[in-house]
Amino acid sequence: EANPGNVPLILGYLDLCRRHCTPNVMREKWSEMLSSNQGSSRLWKEHLLFQQSEFELFGVSKAVSAYENAVLRLKQQGGNSTLRRRGEVTAAEAALVSILVRYATFQRQAGFYERSIALLQANLEFNLFCPEELENPEQRLRFFEAFWDSDCPRIGDKGAPTFKGWYKKQLENQEQMEEKSYLEKDETQLSLGKEDMKRLPTSVGIKRWVENELRKDEVFWQPLTGDSADLDDEQALTRIVLLDDIKPFLCPISNLTLLSDIACQLLFLLGVSTRVIGGHYRLSSYQFSVERAQELERFENVPGLDGEPVEIGFFDVPVKNSKDLKDASMFPEKPPSEMEQLASKGKNRQLSKDKIEFCRRLFVELTNGPLKSSLSIRCAYIAFEAQYDCDTATAVAKEFLKADQLNLRLWNAFSQLQKLFGKIEEACRIYKKALTLVPKLSAKSQRNAPLLFWSFAEIQIFNVKDSNAAQHILVSAPFFKLLKSKFKKRVKTTAIVKARNMYLKLLGDKPKPKSHILESKWDNSNFDARVWSFWSVAAGRSEERSRRYLEVSPGACLGLCFVWMEYIREGLDSARKIFDHHILSRVRDAKEAKELSGSITRGSFQHEWLHMQYARMVSFHSLLNPTPPRVLRSIITSGLRFFPTNAYLLNMFTKTEGEMGHMTTRVRRHFDSVLDNLGGALEISPVLWMYAIVWELPRAGAR
C-alpha cells in the first residue's frame, strides 16, 4: 500500500499468496496488480511464466491472449518513451524482444512451427527492410500487410526480394497498393486453410502419432505462401500463416542489436546450435537466464555435460576435419548415465538440406543488408559455414575482411577460424599481418589491438608451446606494435624491463573518481584518453550486448598479457601478484563503479572472464609443475563464489576434485550450499541444477 509501484515487493507478495491461494484466486490477484502496473515489463514476464506453469489455468488460447495483452501494453509504454535516437535501447524495447522470443518458443512447443518461424520473419522484414519512404506507422503497416498477403517469398525463402525490394518493384510497375485488393485476392484460399486447420487425426495410435509429429517437424517447418501451397493438400493449407495470426506481435523495434537477437532466435528455432550462435557466452553464467532456458533443450548447449573438456575458445563448433577430443569424463570406468547418453545423441543432430539453405540465405540477406556491420551475425555466419566446409567458411571470412579491412575483431575471427581447423601456422601469419596494421590506425580503431596481442600469445602458449615467441608478443603488446617480426632470438632483458614499466603505466593506479576534464596520459602519440577509456569495454555500441563477443576492455587484455609475461619470466607467484594487485583489485560494486574510472564492475562479464583466465593459468601451471591442490582450489572457489553457474569453472572444479578423491565432500557441499541458498532465485541458471544432477547420477548410492 505504501509502495504501490515497487515490483520486488509485488512479486514477493504474489509468491506468498501462491503458497496459500487457489489458482483462480491467484489469477484475480495478478489481474489486480497488472491493472495498476501496466507498464512494468518484469511483472508481465512473471505473469506469463505463471500463466504457463499453472496446470489448472493453462490453455493455449489463454496463453496466447496473455501474450497479446503483454505486447500491447509494452507497445504503449514504448510509444510513450522519450527515446528518439536510433541505436539506444529502452527497457520497453528490450522487454518486447524478450517476450517475442518467448512467444515464438511457446508456439513452437505448442506445435505451431510455421507460425513461430513466420512471427520472427515478419518482425525482421518489418523492421530491417522497411522502405525509408514509409515513415507514417499506419501507412507502413498497411503496405506491410499488402506485402505479406501478396504471396511474395519472405526473408530466408528462395528468391525473397525483402519488403523494401517488393515495395520498389511495385512502384516501378505502377501497381495499385490498396489493402482491399490484396485481401480479396487471397480471401477464399486462406479461409479454406482455416477450416482445414481445425481437423485433427482421431484414429491414429499414440506411438504412430508421435513419430508422425516428429517427422513433420523435420519436413513441414517452413511457412507457405498462397502461390506455393497446394489447395488440394490438407497439410499444405495448415502451413499458411495469415498476418492476422501474428499482427498483434508485429512490433516497431529500432535497436539493431535487439533485431540481431531476433535473427539469432530464428536460427535457433530452425535447429542451429548455440555453439554457432552463441560462442563464448555458453560459458557465461548470467547469460543463461530463465528467459533463455529454452536454449538448453539440447544438451550440447551446456558445456561439460557431455564429458568433453570445456575450453575458452572463440569458435567451438564441431568441424569434420578437427581432431577428436579426448574423453574427459570423471568416471571412465563406469558406463555412461542416461543423461550422458542423451547428451551424446544431441551432438549428432544434423539440419536438413532445406534448413541449411534457408539459414544460408538468411545470413546472406542480413550481412548484405542492415546488419552488415554486426560482428555477431557475421561471425555466426562464419561459424555456420565452418561446420560443413573449411574453404567456404574461409571464403566468407575473406569477403567480410575485404569490405571491412580495419576491423581488428574481424581479423581475430579470421585467425581463430584457421586455428579451429588446425591451421596454426596460417593463424599466426594472419595475426602478424593484422598487428602490422595497428600503428597506422586511429586511436579509436586501436582499441581492439590488446585482444589480438593476447589471442596471438595464447596460440603460442597453448598450441605451439613456444614460450619465447609468446614472450616476444607479450613484450610488444604495451607498445601496440610488433617489435620483432621473427621470434627465434631470446627476448632481451632490457626489452622486458621497458615493457614492464609501460604495462604499469598503462594499467595505472587504483580506480579514481571520474574527472570532467580528460587529459591525455599516453607517451605514444597514437593514444588519446579523450577518445577512449582504457578500462571500458572496447566493443562498439552495437557490439556491447552481443552474445558472442567478450565484453572485455583493452586494460583487461593488456593486464592478462602482463600476467603471462611475468609468469614466463618469473613464475606463478609473480603472475598471481599482478592478477591480485593490478587487476582484480579494481573490482567494485556496480554503484561505486559508475563513479570511478579504471574500475571493473563486480559480476560483469569482464569480471567473470578474468576469473576464468586466472583459473586457466593456475591449471596450466599445475599440469607442468608440482602444485599444492589448495592453490588451484582457492582460485576456482573464489570464482565460483561470484559466478556459481559458470560452466568453465564448474567443469574444472568437479574434474580436479574428483581426481583428488573428494567428490563426496567438497563438490557435493558446493552444490548443496549454492542450490539451498539460491536454487529458487530467478537469476540462477538451470546449468547449475543440471551439473549437480549429472555428476550425482553415476555415483552408487546417490541420495
Buried (B, 14 or more C-beta within 10 A) or exposed (E): EEEEEEBEEBBEEBEEEBEEBEEEEBBEBBEEBBEEBBBBBBBBBBBBBBBBEBEEBEEEEEBBEBBBBBBEBBBEBBEEEEBEEEEEBBBBBBBBBBBBBBBBBBBBBEEBBBBBBBBBBBBBBBBBBBBEEBEEEEEBBBBBBBBBBBBBBBBBBEEBBBBBBBBBEBEEEEEEBEEEEBBEBBEEBBEBBBEBBEEEEEEEEEEEEEEEEEEBEEEBBBBBBBEBBEBEEBEBBBBBBBBEBBBBBBBBBBBBBBBBBBBBBBBBBBBBBBBBBBBBBBBBBBBBBBBBEBBBEBBBBBBBBBBBBBEBBBBBBBBEEEEEEEEBBBBEEEEBBEBBEBBEEBBEEEBEEBBBBBBBBBBEBBBEBBBEBBBBBBBBBBBBBBBBEBEBBBEBBEEBBEBBEEBBBBBBBBBBBBBBBBBBEBBBEBBBEBBEBBBEBEBEBBBBBBBBBBBBBBBBBEEBEBBEBBBBBBBBBBBBBBBBEEBEEEBEEEBBEBBBEBBBEBBBEEBEEEEEEEEEEBEBEBBBBEBBBBBBBBBBEBBBBBBBBBBBBBBBBBBBBBBBBBBBBEEBEBBBEBBEEBBBEBBBEEEEBEEBBBBBBEBBBBBBBBBBBBBBBBBBBBEEEEBEEEBBBEBBBBBBEBBBBBBBBBBBBBBBBBEEEBBEEBBBEBBEEBBEEBEEEEEBBBBBBBBBBBBBBBBEEEE
